[in-house]
Amino acid sequence: MGALLASPIISAVVSVAVAYIAFKVAFFTLKRVFMNAVTGILTYLVCVHILNIPMDIGLGVWALTAILGPIPMLIAAGWYGFLK
């Protein structure tokens, strides 16, 4: 087993495979965060300009929007539009 890991060819193949997988995961994560932010912004714009809900959104809700998508904006719209 030690000779298998010491092989330079196998080591290079494993390194390329790990780099490829890391790039794919990073790209997927960045793409997902971007799409969440865009859907969160669109949700905010619909709530403020079309539904006329006055929303005072803080930085924490925007950060949660990048992670969770439009769900925090919908909760904030419910809070500001229906519960206040």
N, C-alpha and C positions, 0 to 999 in steps of 0.2 A: 504494500500500500504506500509506503514511503517513497518508493521509486516512481510510482505513478504521479505523485504530486510534485516530485522534483523534476519531471520532464519539462523542458522549456516550451515544447510545442503545446502540451496539454495546459500548461500554465498560461500561455498566451491565449488559447481558445477560451479558457475559463474567464480570463480578464476581459476579453472582448464580449463574451456573453453577459457578464455582470454589468459592464458599461452600457450595453444595449438595453438591458432590462431597466437599469436605473434611469436612462434617458426616456424610455417609454413611460415609466411611472411618473417622472417629473413632468413630462409633457401633458399627460392625462390630468395630473393635478392642477397644473396651470390653466389648462383649457377649462376644467370644471370650475375653478375659482372665477375665471373670467365670465363664464356663462352665468354663474350664480350672481355675480355683481351686475351684469346686464339685466337679468330678469328682476333683480331687486330694484334697480333704478327705474325700470319700466313700471313695476308695481307702485313705486312711490309716485311717479308722475301721474299714473291713472288715479290713484287715491287723492292726490292734491288737486289736479287740474280737471278731472272729469267728475269724480264723486264729490269734490269740494269739501274734503275732510282736512281741516287745519292740523297738520302734523308737525311736531317739534322733535325731530329725530336727532339723537346724539351719536357720538362716534362708536359707542358700543353696539348699537343696533346696526350700523353700517358694517362693522366688523363681523357681526353674526350673519349679515346678509351675504358676505363673501363666502362664508362657510356653508350656510344652510339654504341659500337661495332666497326666494321671496317670502318664506314663512315668517321671519321676524317683522317684515313690513306689513304683512296681513294682520299679525297680532297687534302691532302698533296702530294700524288703521282701525281695528276693532276697539282698541282702548280709547283712541282719540275721537272716533266717530260715534260710538254707541255707549260707552261707559262714562264719558265725561260730560 
